[in-house]
Amino acid sequence: MELQAWLSLAPFSAADYRHFGHKLADLAQHLCDLEPNRRYATLVVVILDTSATQIDEIIDLHDRFMGVLFSNAKRVMPPIS
């Protein structure tokens, strides 16, 4: 698969990643203001949410990759009679 085809499957753009970096910096600043038990609880929730989001993104990326793969195969293969 060509590089451009792989890049077209990327779930986020570079601007999205910069936005997420700023959001993480804001979260870190707010965590410093919390008491330790609340800080740890908040971190656990953020990690669990991030894990679920990453799994969803992996599944979506796989679905899109398989769609591209099947589309290319349909285009190349002759129809079965």
Protein Blocks (a to p, Z undefined) as FASTA:
>chain_A
ZZklmmmmpmbdfklmmmmmmmmmmmmmmmmmpcfklmmmmmmmmmmmmmmmmmmmmmmm
mmmmmmmmmmmmmmmpccdZZ
